[in-house]
Amino acid sequence: MPQPAVAHQMQAARALIFTPQKEEAFGQTIIEAQACGTPVIVNDLGANRELLSVGVSGYLIKDKAELVDSLTKIAQLSRVDCRRFAEDFDVHTMAASYENLYLSLLHR
């Protein structure tokens, strides 16, 4: 599917449910959904905790009961807040953050 079509589908979704069974280093799909204004529901696994703001841009879940509970609350989240959270993962923002981290380590 072409990228514009993927973005359109993501924007139209009420939520992204992303429940991998293995840890991932970085969940690009989680950030892309939020950049489209779509809240996420993800397993509390690996780096996922760092990729959303719980109760603002999505929910972390540990089991099926938490998944069902989060589905009842997902419509309360602001799509604008989801987008705002994702902006922290913009390539320029991320690069500047890494540069600042490296510089701070040099000056210790």
LUMTOR-142495 format. One record per residue: residue number from 1; x, y, z of N, C-alpha, C, O in turn; residue in three letters. Coordinates in steps of 0.05 Angstrom, whole numbers, plus 5000, padded with zeros to 4 digits. Example, Ala and Ser with C-alpha at 12.3 -4.5 7.8 and 13.67 -1.06 7.14 Angstrom:
<rs>
@nr: 1, n_east: 5264, n_north: 4886, n_up: 5156, ca_east: 5246, ca_north: 4910, ca_up: 5156, c_east: 5264, c_north: 4934, c_up: 5156, o_east: 5285, o_north: 4934, o_up: 5169, rest: ALA
@nr: 2, n_east: 5257, n_north: 4955, n_up: 5142, ca_east: 5273, ca_north: 4979, ca_up: 5143, c_east: 5258, c_north: 5001, c_up: 5157, o_east: 5268, o_north: 5023, o_up: 5161, rest: SER
</rs>
This chain:
<rs>
@nr: 1, n_east: 5017, n_north: 4976, n_up: 5000, ca_east: 5000, ca_north: 5000, ca_up: 5000, c_east: 5018, c_north: 5025, c_up: 5000, o_east: 5037, o_north: 5026, o_up: 5016, rest: MET
@nr: 2, n_east: 5013, n_north: 5044, n_up: 4983, ca_east: 5029, ca_north: 5069, ca_up: 4982, c_east: 5027, c_north: 5084, c_up: 5009, o_east: 5006, o_north: 5083, o_up: 5022, rest: PRO
@nr: 3, n_east: 5049, n_north: 5098, n_up: 5016, ca_east: 5050, ca_north: 5113, ca_up: 5041, c_east: 5027, c_north: 5132, c_up: 5045, o_east: 5016, o_north: 5133, o_up: 5068, rest: GLN
@nr: 4, n_east: 5018, n_north: 5148, n_up: 5025, ca_east: 4995, ca_north: 5165, ca_up: 5030, c_east: 4970, c_north: 5150, c_up: 5038, o_east: 4954, o_north: 5159, o_up: 5054, rest: PRO
@nr: 5, n_east: 4966, n_north: 5126, n_up: 5026, ca_east: 4943, ca_north: 5110, ca_up: 5033, c_east: 4945, c_north: 5100, c_up: 5062, o_east: 4925, o_north: 5098, o_up: 5076, rest: ALA
@nr: 6, n_east: 4969, n_north: 5092, n_up: 5070, ca_east: 4973, ca_north: 5083, ca_up: 5098, c_east: 4967, c_north: 5106, c_up: 5117, o_east: 4953, o_north: 5102, o_up: 5137, rest: VAL
@nr: 7, n_east: 4977, n_north: 5130, n_up: 5111, ca_east: 4972, ca_north: 5153, ca_up: 5128, c_east: 4942, c_north: 5159, c_up: 5130, o_east: 4932, o_north: 5165, o_up: 5151, rest: ALA
@nr: 8, n_east: 4928, n_north: 5157, n_up: 5107, ca_east: 4899, ca_north: 5162, ca_up: 5107, c_east: 4885, c_north: 5141, c_up: 5125, o_east: 4867, o_north: 5149, o_up: 5141, rest: HIS
@nr: 9, n_east: 4892, n_north: 5116, n_up: 5122, ca_east: 4879, ca_north: 5095, ca_up: 5139, c_east: 4885, c_north: 5100, c_up: 5168, o_east: 4868, o_north: 5096, o_up: 5185, rest: GLN
@nr: 10, n_east: 4910, n_north: 5108, n_up: 5174, ca_east: 4918, ca_north: 5112, ca_up: 5202, c_east: 4902, c_north: 5136, c_up: 5214, o_east: 4893, o_north: 5135, o_up: 5237, rest: MET
@nr: 11, n_east: 4898, n_north: 5157, n_up: 5198, ca_east: 4883, ca_north: 5180, ca_up: 5207, c_east: 4854, c_north: 5174, c_up: 5212, o_east: 4841, o_north: 5185, o_up: 5230, rest: GLN
@nr: 12, n_east: 4843, n_north: 5155, n_up: 5196, ca_east: 4815, ca_north: 5148, ca_up: 5198, c_east: 4810, c_north: 5129, c_up: 5221, o_east: 4787, o_north: 5126, o_up: 5230, rest: ALA
@nr: 13, n_east: 4830, n_north: 5116, n_up: 5231, ca_east: 4827, ca_north: 5096, ca_up: 5253, c_east: 4820, c_north: 5109, c_up: 5279, o_east: 4829, o_north: 5132, o_up: 5285, rest: ALA
@nr: 14, n_east: 4804, n_north: 5096, n_up: 5295, ca_east: 4798, ca_north: 5106, ca_up: 5322, c_east: 4821, c_north: 5101, c_up: 5341, o_east: 4825, o_north: 5117, o_up: 5360, rest: ARG
@nr: 15, n_east: 4837, n_north: 5080, n_up: 5335, ca_east: 4860, ca_north: 5074, ca_up: 5352, c_east: 4878, c_north: 5054, c_up: 5337, o_east: 4868, o_north: 5040, o_up: 5319, rest: ALA
@nr: 16, n_east: 4903, n_north: 5053, n_up: 5344, ca_east: 4921, ca_north: 5032, ca_up: 5336, c_east: 4925, c_north: 5013, c_up: 5359, o_east: 4934, o_north: 5021, o_up: 5380, rest: LEU
@nr: 17, n_east: 4918, n_north: 4988, n_up: 5355, ca_east: 4923, ca_north: 4968, ca_up: 5376, c_east: 4948, c_north: 4953, c_up: 5367, o_east: 4948, o_north: 4939, o_up: 5346, rest: ILE
@nr: 18, n_east: 4969, n_north: 4955, n_up: 5382, ca_east: 4995, ca_north: 4944, ca_up: 5375, c_east: 5004, c_north: 4926, c_up: 5398, o_east: 5014, o_north: 4937, o_up: 5418, rest: PHE
@nr: 19, n_east: 5002, n_north: 4900, n_up: 5394, ca_east: 5009, ca_north: 4882, ca_up: 5416, c_east: 5029, c_north: 4861, c_up: 5408, o_east: 5023, o_north: 4837, o_up: 5407, rest: THR
@nr: 20, n_east: 5054, n_north: 4870, n_up: 5402, ca_east: 5075, ca_north: 4850, ca_up: 5396, c_east: 5081, c_north: 4833, c_up: 5420, o_east: 5077, o_north: 4841, o_up: 5443, rest: PRO
@nr: 21, n_east: 5090, n_north: 4809, n_up: 5414, ca_east: 5096, ca_north: 4790, ca_up: 5436, c_east: 5126, c_north: 4791, c_up: 5443, o_east: 5134, o_north: 4779, o_up: 5463, rest: GLN
@nr: 22, n_east: 5142, n_north: 4804, n_up: 5427, ca_east: 5171, ca_north: 4807, ca_up: 5432, c_east: 5178, c_north: 4836, c_up: 5433, o_east: 5165, o_north: 4853, o_up: 5421, rest: LYS
@nr: 23, n_east: 5198, n_north: 4842, n_up: 5449, ca_east: 5208, ca_north: 4870, ca_up: 5452, c_east: 5219, c_north: 4880, c_up: 5425, o_east: 5231, o_north: 4865, o_up: 5410, rest: GLU
@nr: 24, n_east: 5214, n_north: 4905, n_up: 5420, ca_east: 5225, ca_north: 4919, ca_up: 5397, c_east: 5242, c_north: 4942, c_up: 5408, o_east: 5236, o_north: 4953, o_up: 5428, rest: GLU
@nr: 25, n_east: 5263, n_north: 4948, n_up: 5393, ca_east: 5280, ca_north: 4971, ca_up: 5401, c_east: 5266, c_north: 4997, c_up: 5399, o_east: 5269, o_north: 5015, o_up: 5416, rest: ALA
@nr: 26, n_east: 5250, n_north: 5000, n_up: 5378, ca_east: 5235, ca_north: 5025, ca_up: 5374, c_east: 5211, c_north: 5019, c_up: 5357, o_east: 5213, o_north: 5008, o_up: 5335, rest: PHE
@nr: 27, n_east: 5188, n_north: 5027, n_up: 5367, ca_east: 5163, ca_north: 5021, ca_up: 5353, c_east: 5155, c_north: 5044, c_up: 5334, o_east: 5138, o_north: 5061, o_up: 5342, rest: GLY
@nr: 28, n_east: 5166, n_north: 5045, n_up: 5311, ca_east: 5161, ca_north: 5066, ca_up: 5292, c_east: 5131, c_north: 5069, c_up: 5286, o_east: 5121, o_north: 5091, o_up: 5283, rest: GLN
@nr: 29, n_east: 5117, n_north: 5046, n_up: 5284, ca_east: 5088, ca_north: 5047, ca_up: 5278, c_east: 5073, c_north: 5062, c_up: 5300, o_east: 5053, o_north: 5075, o_up: 5294, rest: THR
@nr: 30, n_east: 5081, n_north: 5059, n_up: 5324, ca_east: 5068, ca_north: 5072, ca_up: 5347, c_east: 5070, c_north: 5103, c_up: 5344, o_east: 5051, o_north: 5117, o_up: 5347, rest: ILE
@nr: 31, n_east: 5094, n_north: 5112, n_up: 5337, ca_east: 5098, ca_north: 5141, ca_up: 5333, c_east: 5083, c_north: 5151, c_up: 5308, o_east: 5071, o_north: 5172, o_up: 5309, rest: ILE
@nr: 32, n_east: 5084, n_north: 5135, n_up: 5287, ca_east: 5070, ca_north: 5143, ca_up: 5262, c_east: 5040, c_north: 5146, c_up: 5267, o_east: 5027, o_north: 5165, o_up: 5257, rest: GLU
@nr: 33, n_east: 5028, n_north: 5128, n_up: 5282, ca_east: 5000, ca_north: 5130, ca_up: 5289, c_east: 4994, c_north: 5156, c_up: 5303, o_east: 4975, o_north: 5171, o_up: 5296, rest: ALA
@nr: 34, n_east: 5010, n_north: 5162, n_up: 5324, ca_east: 5005, ca_north: 5186, ca_up: 5340, c_east: 5010, c_north: 5211, c_up: 5323, o_east: 4996, o_north: 5231, o_up: 5326, rest: GLN
@nr: 35, n_east: 5029, n_north: 5210, n_up: 5304, ca_east: 5034, ca_north: 5233, ca_up: 5286, c_east: 5009, c_north: 5238, c_up: 5269, o_east: 5005, o_north: 5261, o_up: 5260, rest: ALA
@nr: 36, n_east: 4994, n_north: 5217, n_up: 5263, ca_east: 4969, ca_north: 5220, ca_up: 5248, c_east: 4946, c_north: 5228, c_up: 5266, o_east: 4923, o_north: 5231, o_up: 5256, rest: CYS
@nr: 37, n_east: 4951, n_north: 5232, n_up: 5292, ca_east: 4930, ca_north: 5239, ca_up: 5311, c_east: 4914, c_north: 5215, c_up: 5321, o_east: 4893, o_north: 5218, o_up: 5333, rest: GLY
@nr: 38, n_east: 4925, n_north: 5192, n_up: 5318, ca_east: 4911, ca_north: 5167, ca_up: 5326, c_east: 4922, c_north: 5157, c_up: 5352, o_east: 4946, o_north: 5151, o_up: 5354, rest: THR
@nr: 39, n_east: 4906, n_north: 5154, n_up: 5373, ca_east: 4916, ca_north: 5143, ca_up: 5398, c_east: 4923, c_north: 5114, c_up: 5395, o_east: 4914, o_north: 5100, o_up: 5377, rest: PRO
@nr: 40, n_east: 4941, n_north: 5105, n_up: 5413, ca_east: 4951, ca_north: 5077, ca_up: 5411, c_east: 4945, c_north: 5062, c_up: 5437, o_east: 4944, o_north: 5073, o_up: 5459, rest: VAL
@nr: 41, n_east: 4943, n_north: 5036, n_up: 5433, ca_east: 4940, ca_north: 5017, ca_up: 5455, c_east: 4962, c_north: 4997, c_up: 5450, o_east: 4962, o_north: 4982, o_up: 5430, rest: ILE
@nr: 42, n_east: 4982, n_north: 4995, n_up: 5469, ca_east: 5005, ca_north: 4978, ca_up: 5464, c_east: 5012, c_north: 4962, c_up: 5488, o_east: 5006, o_north: 4969, o_up: 5511, rest: VAL
@nr: 43, n_east: 5025, n_north: 4939, n_up: 5483, ca_east: 5035, ca_north: 4922, ca_up: 5505, c_east: 5055, c_north: 4938, c_up: 5521, o_east: 5071, o_north: 4953, o_up: 5510, rest: ASN
@nr: 44, n_east: 5056, n_north: 4934, n_up: 5547, ca_east: 5076, ca_north: 4946, ca_up: 5564, c_east: 5101, c_north: 4928, c_up: 5562, o_east: 5106, o_north: 4911, o_up: 5580, rest: ASP
@nr: 45, n_east: 5115, n_north: 4931, n_up: 5540, ca_east: 5137, ca_north: 4914, ca_up: 5533, c_east: 5159, c_north: 4930, c_up: 5520, o_east: 5154, o_north: 4946, o_up: 5503, rest: LEU
@nr: 46, n_east: 5184, n_north: 4925, n_up: 5527, ca_east: 5207, ca_north: 4938, ca_up: 5514, c_east: 5205, c_north: 4968, c_up: 5516, o_east: 5199, o_north: 4979, o_up: 5537, rest: GLY
@nr: 47, n_east: 5211, n_north: 4981, n_up: 5494, ca_east: 5212, ca_north: 5011, ca_up: 5493, c_east: 5184, c_north: 5024, c_up: 5491, o_east: 5182, o_north: 5048, o_up: 5491, rest: ALA
@nr: 48, n_east: 5163, n_north: 5008, n_up: 5489, ca_east: 5137, ca_north: 5019, ca_up: 5484, c_east: 5129, c_north: 5040, c_up: 5505, o_east: 5116, o_north: 5060, o_up: 5498, rest: ASN
@nr: 49, n_east: 5137, n_north: 5036, n_up: 5530, ca_east: 5131, ca_north: 5055, ca_up: 5552, c_east: 5140, c_north: 5084, c_up: 5545, o_east: 5128, o_north: 5103, o_up: 5553, rest: ARG
@nr: 50, n_east: 5162, n_north: 5086, n_up: 5530, ca_east: 5173, ca_north: 5112, ca_up: 5524, c_east: 5160, c_north: 5124, c_up: 5499, o_east: 5166, o_north: 5147, o_up: 5493, rest: GLU
@nr: 51, n_east: 5144, n_north: 5109, n_up: 5485, ca_east: 5133, ca_north: 5118, ca_up: 5459, c_east: 5105, c_north: 5129, c_up: 5460, o_east: 5093, o_north: 5134, o_up: 5439, rest: LEU
@nr: 52, n_east: 5094, n_north: 5133, n_up: 5484, ca_east: 5068, ca_north: 5145, ca_up: 5487, c_east: 5066, c_north: 5159, c_up: 5514, o_east: 5082, o_north: 5153, o_up: 5532, rest: LEU
@nr: 53, n_east: 5047, n_north: 5176, n_up: 5517, ca_east: 5041, ca_north: 5188, ca_up: 5542, c_east: 5015, c_north: 5176, c_up: 5552, o_east: 4993, o_north: 5181, o_up: 5541, rest: SER
@nr: 54, n_east: 5017, n_north: 5159, n_up: 5573, ca_east: 4994, ca_north: 5144, ca_up: 5583, c_east: 4972, c_north: 5163, c_up: 5591, o_east: 4976, o_north: 5181, o_up: 5606, rest: VAL
@nr: 55, n_east: 4948, n_north: 5157, n_up: 5580, ca_east: 4925, ca_north: 5174, ca_up: 5586, c_east: 4923, c_north: 5199, c_up: 5570, o_east: 4903, o_north: 5214, o_up: 5572, rest: GLY
@nr: 56, n_east: 4943, n_north: 5205, n_up: 5554, ca_east: 4944, ca_north: 5228, ca_up: 5537, c_east: 4943, c_north: 5220, c_up: 5507, o_east: 4927, o_north: 5230, o_up: 5492, rest: VAL
@nr: 57, n_east: 4962, n_north: 5202, n_up: 5500, ca_east: 4963, ca_north: 5194, ca_up: 5472, c_east: 4958, c_north: 5164, c_up: 5469, o_east: 4959, o_north: 5153, o_up: 5447, rest: SER
@nr: 58, n_east: 4952, n_north: 5151, n_up: 5491, ca_east: 4946, ca_north: 5122, ca_up: 5489, c_east: 4947, c_north: 5108, c_up: 5516, o_east: 4948, o_north: 5121, o_up: 5537, rest: GLY
@nr: 59, n_east: 4947, n_north: 5082, n_up: 5515, ca_east: 4948, ca_north: 5065, ca_up: 5539, c_east: 4967, c_north: 5042, c_up: 5536, o_east: 4970, o_north: 5030, o_up: 5515, rest: TYR
@nr: 60, n_east: 4980, n_north: 5035, n_up: 5558, ca_east: 4996, ca_north: 5011, ca_up: 5560, c_east: 4979, c_north: 4989, c_up: 5572, o_east: 4963, o_north: 4994, o_up: 5591, rest: LEU
@nr: 61, n_east: 4982, n_north: 4965, n_up: 5562, ca_east: 4966, ca_north: 4943, ca_up: 5572, c_east: 4984, c_north: 4919, c_up: 5579, o_east: 5005, o_north: 4916, o_up: 5567, rest: ILE
@nr: 62, n_east: 4974, n_north: 4903, n_up: 5598, ca_east: 4989, ca_north: 4879, ca_up: 5605, c_east: 4973, c_north: 4854, c_up: 5599, o_east: 4985, o_north: 4832, o_up: 5597, rest: LYS
@nr: 63, n_east: 4947, n_north: 4856, n_up: 5596, ca_east: 4930, ca_north: 4833, ca_up: 5591, c_east: 4904, c_north: 4840, c_up: 5576, o_east: 4900, o_north: 4864, o_up: 5570, rest: ASP
@nr: 64, n_east: 4888, n_north: 4820, n_up: 5571, ca_east: 4863, ca_north: 4825, ca_up: 5556, c_east: 4844, c_north: 4843, c_up: 5570, o_east: 4830, o_north: 4859, o_up: 5558, rest: LYS
@nr: 65, n_east: 4843, n_north: 4841, n_up: 5597, ca_east: 4825, ca_north: 4858, ca_up: 5613, c_east: 4832, c_north: 4887, c_up: 5610, o_east: 4815, o_north: 4904, o_up: 5607, rest: ALA
@nr: 66, n_east: 4858, n_north: 4893, n_up: 5610, ca_east: 4867, ca_north: 4921, ca_up: 5607, c_east: 4862, c_north: 4930, c_up: 5578, o_east: 4857, o_north: 4954, o_up: 5574, rest: GLU
@nr: 67, n_east: 4864, n_north: 4912, n_up: 5559, ca_east: 4858, ca_north: 4920, ca_up: 5531, c_east: 4829, c_north: 4928, c_up: 5529, o_east: 4823, o_north: 4949, o_up: 5518, rest: LEU
@nr: 68, n_east: 4811, n_north: 4912, n_up: 5540, ca_east: 4782, ca_north: 4919, ca_up: 5539, c_east: 4777, c_north: 4945, c_up: 5554, o_east: 4762, o_north: 4962, o_up: 5544, rest: VAL
@nr: 69, n_east: 4789, n_north: 4949, n_up: 5577, ca_east: 4786, ca_north: 4974, ca_up: 5592, c_east: 4795, c_north: 4998, c_up: 5576, o_east: 4782, o_north: 5018, o_up: 5575, rest: ASP
@nr: 70, n_east: 4818, n_north: 4995, n_up: 5563, ca_east: 4829, ca_north: 5017, ca_up: 5548, c_east: 4812, c_north: 5024, c_up: 5524, o_east: 4809, o_north: 5047, o_up: 5516, rest: SER
@nr: 71, n_east: 4799, n_north: 5004, n_up: 5512, ca_east: 4781, ca_north: 5008, ca_up: 5489, c_east: 4757, c_north: 5025, c_up: 5497, o_east: 4747, o_north: 5040, o_up: 5481, rest: LEU
@nr: 72, n_east: 4748, n_north: 5022, n_up: 5522, ca_east: 4725, ca_north: 5038, ca_up: 5531, c_east: 4733, c_north: 5067, c_up: 5536, o_east: 4715, o_north: 5085, o_up: 5537, rest: THR
@nr: 73, n_east: 4759, n_north: 5073, n_up: 5539, ca_east: 4768, ca_north: 5100, ca_up: 5546, c_east: 4781, c_north: 5115, c_up: 5522, o_east: 4786, o_north: 5139, o_up: 5524, rest: LYS
@nr: 74, n_east: 4788, n_north: 5100, n_up: 5501, ca_east: 4804, ca_north: 5111, ca_up: 5480, c_east: 4792, c_north: 5136, c_up: 5467, o_east: 4806, o_north: 5154, o_up: 5459, rest: ILE
@nr: 75, n_east: 4766, n_north: 5137, n_up: 5464, ca_east: 4752, ca_north: 5160, ca_up: 5451, c_east: 4755, c_north: 5186, c_up: 5467, o_east: 4750, o_north: 5207, o_up: 5456, rest: ALA
@nr: 76, n_east: 4763, n_north: 5184, n_up: 5492, ca_east: 4766, ca_north: 5208, ca_up: 5509, c_east: 4792, c_north: 5222, c_up: 5503, o_east: 4796, o_north: 5245, o_up: 5512, rest: GLN
@nr: 77, n_east: 4811, n_north: 5209, n_up: 5489, ca_east: 4837, ca_north: 5221, ca_up: 5484, c_east: 4835, c_north: 5241, c_up: 5461, o_east: 4820, o_north: 5236, o_up: 5441, rest: LEU
@nr: 78, n_east: 4851, n_north: 5262, n_up: 5463, ca_east: 4851, ca_north: 5283, ca_up: 5442, c_east: 4870, c_north: 5275, c_up: 5420, o_east: 4893, o_north: 5268, o_up: 5424, rest: SER
@nr: 79, n_east: 4860, n_north: 5276, n_up: 5395, ca_east: 4877, ca_north: 5270, ca_up: 5372, c_east: 4898, c_north: 5292, c_up: 5369, o_east: 4920, o_north: 5286, o_up: 5360, rest: ARG
@nr: 80, n_east: 4893, n_north: 5316, n_up: 5377, ca_east: 4913, ca_north: 5337, ca_up: 5376, c_east: 4935, c_north: 5331, c_up: 5396, o_east: 4959, o_north: 5335, o_up: 5389, rest: VAL
@nr: 81, n_east: 4928, n_north: 5322, n_up: 5420, ca_east: 4949, ca_north: 5315, ca_up: 5439, c_east: 4966, c_north: 5291, c_up: 5429, o_east: 4990, o_north: 5291, o_up: 5435, rest: ASP
@nr: 82, n_east: 4954, n_north: 5273, n_up: 5415, ca_east: 4970, ca_north: 5250, ca_up: 5404, c_east: 4990, c_north: 5261, c_up: 5384, o_east: 5014, o_north: 5254, o_up: 5385, rest: CYS
@nr: 83, n_east: 4982, n_north: 5279, n_up: 5367, ca_east: 5000, ca_north: 5291, ca_up: 5347, c_east: 5022, c_north: 5307, c_up: 5361, o_east: 5045, o_north: 5304, o_up: 5354, rest: ARG
@nr: 84, n_east: 5015, n_north: 5322, n_up: 5381, ca_east: 5035, ca_north: 5338, ca_up: 5396, c_east: 5056, c_north: 5320, c_up: 5409, o_east: 5080, o_north: 5326, o_up: 5407, rest: ARG
@nr: 85, n_east: 5048, n_north: 5298, n_up: 5421, ca_east: 5067, ca_north: 5280, ca_up: 5433, c_east: 5086, c_north: 5269, c_up: 5412, o_east: 5110, o_north: 5267, o_up: 5417, rest: PHE
@nr: 86, n_east: 5076, n_north: 5261, n_up: 5389, ca_east: 5093, ca_north: 5250, ca_up: 5368, c_east: 5113, c_north: 5269, c_up: 5357, o_east: 5134, o_north: 5261, o_up: 5347, rest: ALA
@nr: 87, n_east: 5107, n_north: 5295, n_up: 5359, ca_east: 5126, ca_north: 5315, ca_up: 5348, c_east: 5153, c_north: 5314, c_up: 5363, o_east: 5173, o_north: 5323, o_up: 5352, rest: GLU
@nr: 88, n_east: 5154, n_north: 5303, n_up: 5387, ca_east: 5179, ca_north: 5300, ca_up: 5401, c_east: 5198, c_north: 5280, c_up: 5388, o_east: 5222, o_north: 5279, o_up: 5394, rest: ASP
@nr: 89, n_east: 5186, n_north: 5264, n_up: 5370, ca_east: 5202, ca_north: 5243, ca_up: 5356, c_east: 5209, c_north: 5252, c_up: 5327, o_east: 5218, o_north: 5235, o_up: 5311, rest: PHE
@nr: 90, n_east: 5204, n_north: 5277, n_up: 5321, ca_east: 5213, ca_north: 5288, ca_up: 5295, c_east: 5243, c_north: 5284, c_up: 5292, o_east: 5258, o_north: 5286, o_up: 5311, rest: ASP
@nr: 91, n_east: 5252, n_north: 5279, n_up: 5268, ca_east: 5280, ca_north: 5273, ca_up: 5263, c_east: 5298, c_north: 5295, c_up: 5273, o_east: 5320, o_north: 5290, o_up: 5283, rest: VAL
@nr: 92, n_east: 5290, n_north: 5320, n_up: 5270, ca_east: 5307, ca_north: 5343, ca_up: 5278, c_east: 5308, c_north: 5345, c_up: 5309, o_east: 5329, o_north: 5350, o_up: 5320, rest: HIS
@nr: 93, n_east: 5285, n_north: 5340, n_up: 5321, ca_east: 5284, ca_north: 5341, ca_up: 5351, c_east: 5301, c_north: 5318, c_up: 5362, o_east: 5316, o_north: 5322, o_up: 5381, rest: THR
@nr: 94, n_east: 5298, n_north: 5294, n_up: 5351, ca_east: 5313, ca_north: 5271, ca_up: 5361, c_east: 5343, c_north: 5276, c_up: 5357, o_east: 5359, o_north: 5270, o_up: 5375, rest: MET
@nr: 95, n_east: 5351, n_north: 5286, n_up: 5334, ca_east: 5380, ca_north: 5291, ca_up: 5328, c_east: 5391, c_north: 5311, c_up: 5348, o_east: 5413, o_north: 5307, o_up: 5358, rest: ALA
@nr: 96, n_east: 5376, n_north: 5332, n_up: 5353, ca_east: 5385, ca_north: 5353, ca_up: 5372, c_east: 5388, c_north: 5341, c_up: 5400, o_east: 5406, o_north: 5347, o_up: 5415, rest: ALA
@nr: 97, n_east: 5369, n_north: 5324, n_up: 5408, ca_east: 5370, ca_north: 5311, ca_up: 5434, c_east: 5394, c_north: 5294, c_up: 5437, o_east: 5408, o_north: 5295, o_up: 5457, rest: SER
@nr: 98, n_east: 5400, n_north: 5278, n_up: 5416, ca_east: 5424, ca_north: 5261, ca_up: 5417, c_east: 5449, c_north: 5278, c_up: 5418, o_east: 5468, o_north: 5272, o_up: 5433, rest: TYR
@nr: 99, n_east: 5450, n_north: 5299, n_up: 5402, ca_east: 5474, ca_north: 5316, ca_up: 5402, c_east: 5478, c_north: 5328, c_up: 5429, o_east: 5501, o_north: 5329, o_up: 5439, rest: GLU
@nr: 100, n_east: 5457, n_north: 5338, n_up: 5442, ca_east: 5459, ca_north: 5349, ca_up: 5469, c_east: 5469, c_north: 5329, c_up: 5489, o_east: 5485, o_north: 5335, o_up: 5507, rest: ASN
@nr: 101, n_east: 5459, n_north: 5304, n_up: 5487, ca_east: 5467, ca_north: 5283, ca_up: 5505, c_east: 5497, c_north: 5277, c_up: 5501, o_east: 5512, o_north: 5276, o_up: 5521, rest: LEU
@nr: 102, n_east: 5506, n_north: 5274, n_up: 5477, ca_east: 5534, ca_north: 5269, ca_up: 5471, c_east: 5552, c_north: 5291, c_up: 5481, o_east: 5573, o_north: 5286, o_up: 5493, rest: TYR
@nr: 103, n_east: 5544, n_north: 5316, n_up: 5477, ca_east: 5560, ca_north: 5339, ca_up: 5486, c_east: 5561, c_north: 5340, c_up: 5517, o_east: 5582, o_north: 5346, o_up: 5528, rest: LEU
@nr: 104, n_east: 5539, n_north: 5333, n_up: 5530, ca_east: 5540, ca_north: 5333, ca_up: 5559, c_east: 5558, c_north: 5311, c_up: 5569, o_east: 5571, o_north: 5315, o_up: 5590, rest: SER
@nr: 105, n_east: 5561, n_north: 5289, n_up: 5555, ca_east: 5579, ca_north: 5268, ca_up: 5564, c_east: 5608, c_north: 5276, c_up: 5559, o_east: 5626, o_north: 5268, o_up: 5575, rest: LEU
@nr: 106, n_east: 5614, n_north: 5292, n_up: 5539, ca_east: 5641, ca_north: 5301, ca_up: 5534, c_east: 5650, c_north: 5321, c_up: 5555, o_east: 5674, o_north: 5322, o_up: 5562, rest: LEU
@nr: 107, n_east: 5632, n_north: 5336, n_up: 5566, ca_east: 5639, ca_north: 5358, ca_up: 5585, c_east: 5637, c_north: 5349, c_up: 5614, o_east: 5636, o_north: 5366, o_up: 5632, rest: HIS
@nr: 108, n_east: 5637, n_north: 5323, n_up: 5619, ca_east: 5636, ca_north: 5314, ca_up: 5646, c_east: 5662, c_north: 5315, c_up: 5660, o_east: 5665, o_north: 5308, o_up: 5683, rest: ARG
</rs>
